[in-house]
Each structure stands twice: as C-alpha cells, then as structure tokens.
C-alpha cells in the first residue's frame, strides 16, 4: 500500500482514479481497493480527494492564486468541484479557509 500512497501523492494533481493506481502497481483495481480499504479503512477515491485537499490548503495558505487556478493545479479541474469537496471535508469554503488562515 505504500507504493499506492506514493503514486497518489506524486500524481494527485492529474486526473487519476483507482484504475490508474492499480495499473501503476500491475494489479487489478478490485484487488487494490480491497487491500487499500483493509489497511487504511477508506477507499482510494477518498485518499485521492484527501491528498488534493491538503495540496489546496497549502496553496491557499502560501499563494495568492485564484481558487480556479488552485483547483486546476491540485487536480480538481474546476472551481466548483474544489468548492464542493473542500466544503464537505473541511467544513468551510476555500475562500473562508484562506481568510481564516490569513488571520492566524
């Protein structure tokens, strides 16, 4: 699973999914999903989203790029996809997160 996590970390800014991770490891996607879920207790798609959100957080903290530019750079593709995922995972919008972090 370490290799799967490394692949996700290195490629999360690209449009990847479970099949891409499985291909990089030369195993079937279902086998990977089963093993991954048994080790980390959540699906690969959640891990990809988590890594992307962590990248977005760093970008929001460290840059002045627009939300749309950050969404593209971290692999969400669109501002709205980042907005929805970020709000679901973090509990605030990307802009609210940026404002909160700037006050710290």
C-alpha positions, 0 to 999 in steps of 0.5 A, spaced: 500 500 500 505 504 500 507 504 493 499 506 492 500 512 497 506 514 493 503 514 486 497 518 489 501 523 492 506 524 486 500 524 481 494 527 485 494 533 481 492 529 474 486 526 473 487 519 476 482 514 479 483 507 482 484 504 475 490 508 474 493 506 481 492 499 480 495 499 473 501 503 476 502 497 481 500 491 475 494 489 479 487 489 478 483 495 481 478 490 485 484 487 488 487 494 490 481 497 493 480 491 497 487 491 500 487 499 500 480 499 504 483 493 509 489 497 511 487 504 511 479 503 512 477 508 506 477 507 499 482 510 494 477 515 491 477 518 498 485 518 499 485 521 492 480 527 494 484 527 501 491 528 498 488 534 493 485 537 499 491 538 503 495 540 496 489 546 496 490 548 503 497 549 502 496 553 496 491 557 499 495 558 505 502 560 501 499 563 494 495 568 492 492 564 486 485 564 484 481 558 487 480 556 479 487 556 478 488 552 485 483 547 483 486 546 476 493 545 479 491 540 485 487 536 480 480 538 481 479 541 474 474 546 476 472 551 481 466 548 483 468 541 484 474 544 489 468 548 492 464 542 493 469 537 496 473 542 500 466 544 503 464 537 505 471 535 508 473 541 511 467 544 513 468 551 510 469 554 503 476 555 500 475 562 500 473 562 508 479 557 509 484 562 506 481 568 510 481 564 516 488 562 515 490 569 513 488 571 520 492 566 524 
